Structures are given as C-alpha cells and as structure tokens.
Amino acid sequence: MPVRTLAGALAAIVMVSGGCGRAAENAAVPPARVSIEISVTPGKPGAPTETASVAWADSAATITVSRGSVGAAGESETAPLPAADFRQLWATVEKERLIAFSPKPRKDQTFDFGTRTLKIDLRPAAAAKGANNGKTFNSVEWDKPIANGETVEKLFSSISKLAAKHCKKVPLNYIR
C-alpha cells in the first residue's frame, strides 16, 4: 500500500529501520532495572533531609519519598508510578546525559545552601550493555550553587511533581 503523507512516510521509515518501532509506546525505554534518587538536605539546622527515588524493574515503576532529621523518626511513602511517567523521567536522564552528570561549582559565595544529591543506578539487560558507554552508576553531591544546574533541575522538578501527585502523605518542601 503506498504511503500518501509525509507523516506516514516518516512513520514507515522509523518502523522499517527499527528506530523507535511504536514511537509513543517505546520512547525512552529504560534499561532492565533503574533507580534514580535525589535528595536535599537544607542548610538550616534541624531541617529534615528529603529524598525522592523512582525505580523501574520488571516493566513496573514505583516512587518513594521520605523526610527525616538526624535523631528523629522519619516518614516515608511508596506508590506505584505509571510506566509513561517513568519513561518521561528516563527521557530527561538520557537527553541531559545525567548518567555522566558532574556538578560545576559557581564562583559566588552562598550561605545555608545545604546539600543536593543525585544517584542513578542502572542495570541494563544483557543485550544492551553497550549503552551509556558502559557507565551504569553515577552518584554526585554538591553543597554550593552550580553553573550547570539547569540540566539536573529539570529532573528534580519532574520528580517533585510526581511525588506530589502520587505520594500525598509525605510532603516535600525542599525538593523542587
């Protein structure tokens, strides 16, 4: 059957080339197992550390949020996360190349910034081990504003919105 539109032609090329296959469904397909964790420890004494993590395993995703101060009982909540939401997060990780992210400190001085942490751990399927140049883990921390913060802030913001949507019992005030 002949292709009659430009969109149809592009879709045929993508399917034949094995590019995206079913583009909307397979876009940003994560490796077999992934965990992405972000945390913020505010610079204010006694303020709780907030952590949000998302995980993908066996084609299912979860989100977990927790708040707690040193020496105090914390609170946490875990909820299922729609696969499409996780795929969007994974697309951000890939687009911004966050598996290789390294914070670049700015020169200005700030007080009470606190500490930010990003951890990404991925376990690719055996057939996909060549992805990400072999890198499967990244854990970085910074305690001053960074010059390349816009790349990681997109991820922090997205995870914060998903946490607010799916985990209603534990509010996040510092992860934004």
Secondary structure per residue as TSV (DSSP state, phi and psi in degrees):
chain	resnum	aa	ss	phi	psi
A	1	M	-	360.0	128.9
A	2	P	-	-72.1	147.3
A	3	V	-	-86.1	128.8
A	4	R	-	-109.2	-9.5
A	5	T	S	-128.4	160.1
A	6	L	H	-62.8	-41.6
A	7	A	H	-61.9	-42.0
A	8	G	H	-63.1	-40.6
A	9	A	H	-63.9	-44.0
A	10	L	H	-64.0	-42.1
A	11	A	H	-62.5	-40.6
A	12	A	H	-64.6	-40.8
A	13	I	H	-63.1	-44.6
A	14	V	H	-62.3	-45.3
A	15	M	H	-66.9	-42.4
A	16	V	H	-68.2	-38.5
A	17	S	H	-76.6	-11.7
A	18	G	T	79.1	12.0
A	19	G	S	-57.9	-80.6
A	20	C	S	-109.2	-12.1
A	21	G	S	62.8	-119.2
A	22	R	S	-84.2	92.3
A	23	A	H	-50.3	-51.6
A	24	A	H	-66.9	-37.8
A	25	E	H	-77.7	-37.4
A	26	N	H	-99.3	1.2
A	27	A	T	-58.9	134.3
A	28	A	T	53.9	52.7
A	29	V	-	-73.4	119.0
A	30	P	-	-74.1	163.2
A	31	P	-	-61.6	177.7
A	32	A	S	-55.2	-44.9
A	33	R	E	-137.4	133.1
A	34	V	E	-141.7	141.3
A	35	S	E	-132.7	136.7
A	36	I	E	-125.6	123.0
A	37	E	E	-127.2	134.6
A	38	I	E	-126.2	149.0
A	39	S	E	-149.1	153.4
A	40	V	E	-133.1	125.7
A	41	T	E	-111.5	108.8
A	42	P	-	-63.2	158.6
A	43	G	S	-78.2	-5.9
A	44	K	S	-80.5	130.8
A	45	P	T	-59.3	133.7
A	46	G	T	84.5	-9.8
A	47	A	-	-71.3	141.6
A	48	P	-	-74.3	148.4
A	49	T	E	-78.1	134.2
A	50	E	E	-112.6	135.7
A	51	T	E	-131.7	137.1
A	52	A	E	-130.6	131.4
A	53	S	E	-135.1	144.4
A	54	V	E	-121.5	145.1
A	55	A	E	-135.9	146.3
A	56	W	E	-128.3	123.0
A	57	A	E	-155.1	139.9
A	58	D	T	53.4	40.2
A	59	S	T	62.4	24.6
A	60	A	E	-132.5	147.3
A	61	A	E	-122.9	150.0
A	62	T	E	-135.3	158.7
A	63	I	E	-127.5	136.7
A	64	T	E	-128.5	131.6
A	65	V	E	-122.1	147.3
A	66	S	E	-148.1	151.4
A	67	R	E	-136.0	139.5
A	68	G	E	-173.5	149.9
A	69	S	-	-108.8	156.2
A	70	V	T	-60.9	128.6
A	71	G	T	81.4	2.1
A	72	A	S	-121.7	152.7
A	73	A	-	-67.8	134.1
A	74	G	-	-99.4	179.4
A	75	E	E	-134.8	148.6
A	76	S	E	-148.8	161.3
A	77	E	E	-151.2	139.9
A	78	T	E	-123.7	140.0
A	79	A	E	-142.3	153.3
A	80	P	E	-67.4	149.5
A	81	L	E	-122.9	128.9
A	82	P	-	-57.7	141.3
A	83	A	H	-56.5	-37.4
A	84	A	H	-62.6	-37.8
A	85	D	H	-65.5	-41.9
A	86	F	H	-66.0	-39.8
A	87	R	H	-60.3	-36.7
A	88	Q	H	-64.5	-42.5
A	89	L	H	-61.8	-44.5
A	90	W	H	-63.7	-36.1
A	91	A	H	-61.7	-38.7
A	92	T	H	-65.1	-43.7
A	93	V	H	-58.4	-45.3
A	94	E	H	-69.4	-47.0
A	95	K	H	-61.0	-43.1
A	96	E	T	-88.1	-1.0
A	97	R	T	55.2	46.3
A	98	L	G	-73.5	-14.7
A	99	I	G	-66.2	-19.4
A	100	A	G	-116.0	14.3
A	101	F	-	-63.1	137.4
A	102	S	-	-138.5	122.5
A	103	P	-	-66.3	140.1
A	104	K	-	-113.8	106.7
A	105	P	B	-62.4	144.2
A	106	R	-	-85.5	163.1
A	107	K	S	-81.5	-23.8
A	108	D	S	-69.0	156.5
A	109	Q	-	-100.8	136.2
A	110	T	-	-133.7	158.9
A	111	F	S	-121.7	151.0
A	112	D	S	61.0	30.2
A	113	F	-	-72.4	-35.5
A	114	G	-	84.4	-158.3
A	115	T	E	-130.7	136.3
A	116	R	E	-115.7	142.5
A	117	T	E	-134.1	141.3
A	118	L	E	-130.8	128.1
A	119	K	E	-130.9	129.8
A	120	I	E	-128.4	126.6
A	121	D	E	-129.8	120.7
A	122	L	E	-127.9	143.6
A	123	R	E	-123.1	92.6
A	124	P	-	-67.7	155.0
A	125	A	-	-64.2	157.8
A	126	A	G	-54.6	-36.4
A	127	A	G	-73.7	-17.3
A	128	A	G	-112.2	20.4
A	129	K	T	-65.0	-15.2
A	130	G	T	-80.9	-9.1
A	131	A	G	-65.7	154.6
A	132	N	G	56.9	30.0
A	133	N	G	54.2	32.1
A	134	G	G	83.7	-7.8
A	135	K	-	-78.0	128.9
A	136	T	-	-125.5	1.5
A	137	F	E	-148.6	137.1
A	138	N	E	-143.4	127.1
A	139	S	E	-135.2	116.3
A	140	V	E	-132.0	153.6
A	141	E	E	-142.2	142.9
A	142	W	E	-143.5	146.9
A	143	D	S	-124.1	17.3
A	144	K	S	-141.8	158.5
A	145	P	-	-56.3	146.9
A	146	I	B	-117.9	150.0
A	147	A	T	-71.9	-29.6
A	148	N	T	-104.8	32.4
A	149	G	H	-68.3	-25.0
A	150	E	H	-61.6	-30.2
A	151	T	H	-68.2	-43.5
A	152	V	H	-83.8	-25.4
A	153	E	H	-63.8	-30.4
A	154	K	H	-61.2	-41.9
A	155	L	H	-68.4	-46.5
A	156	F	H	-56.0	-46.3
A	157	S	H	-63.2	-45.0
A	158	S	H	-63.1	-44.7
A	159	I	H	-66.0	-39.1
A	160	S	H	-59.6	-44.3
A	161	K	H	-64.6	-41.8
A	162	L	H	-66.2	-37.7
A	163	A	H	-62.9	-43.6
A	164	A	H	-64.0	-34.2
A	165	K	H	-75.9	-39.9
A	166	H	H	-105.0	-22.2
A	167	C	-	-119.9	91.1
A	168	K	-	-84.9	-19.1
A	169	K	S	-81.5	-26.5
A	170	V	S	-117.2	102.7
A	171	P	-	-75.5	144.9
A	172	L	-	-109.4	119.3
A	173	N	S	-102.7	-21.8
A	174	Y	S	-107.7	-28.9
A	175	I	-	-79.6	117.0
A	176	R	-	-131.9	360.0
